[in-house]
Amino acid sequence: MKKILLALTLIMFSTSAFAGSCPMLGGKVKTKIEQAQKLHDAGMKAHSDGDHSKSEELLNEALDLFKS
């Protein structure tokens, strides 16, 4: 009986802990999107200014944010 009660208690607390991580994950996604947007804007400005190597560097850095 004690083992069943312990198992049920662990299951209840572990599922609520995972459910609470949604806002943290959403915040991480939002942060990466904001960083990627800044790199995108800087990369497109560098492209417009004629600095294509810097543009490629910045845009590749923005893409790398989504790979990690």
N, C-alpha and C positions, 0 to 999 in steps of 0.2 A: 504494500500500500504506500509506504514511504517513497519507494522508487517511482511509482506512478505519479504521485503528487509532485515530486521533484521534477520529473520530466515535463509535466504539464506547466509548472511554474516557469521552467526554462524556455519552453516553447512560447508562452505568452509574452515574456519579456524580450525574447529575441525578435519576434515579429514586430513588436512595437518599435524596437530600435531601428530595424530596417525601414519601417514606414516613416520614421522621423528623418531619414537621410534625403528624402526627395528635395526639400528646399535647399540643402547644401549642394546637391548635384545640379540643381537648376542654377544656383549662383555660380558654380564653376563654369557651366556652359555659357552663361551670360557674360562672364569675365573674358572667356576665350573669344567669344564673338566680338566683344568691344575691342580687344587687342587686335584681332584680325582686321576689323574695320579700320582702325587707325593705320595699320601697316598697309592696307589696301589703298587708303587715301594718299598716304605718303608715296607709295609705289606709283600710283597713277600721276601724281604731281611730278615725280622724277621723270616719268615717261614723257609728260607734256613739256618738261624743260629740256628734253633731249638726252638725259642721263639714263640710258637704257640698261646699263650694267647695274646701277643702283636700283632701278625699277625692278629688275628681275630678282635681285637679292631680297628686296623688301617683300615682294609678292611670294617668293618661295618660302620666306620666313613665316608669312601668314598661313600658307598651306601647311607648313610643318606643325603649326599649333593644333591642327585637327588630327594629325597622325599620332600625337602622344596622348 
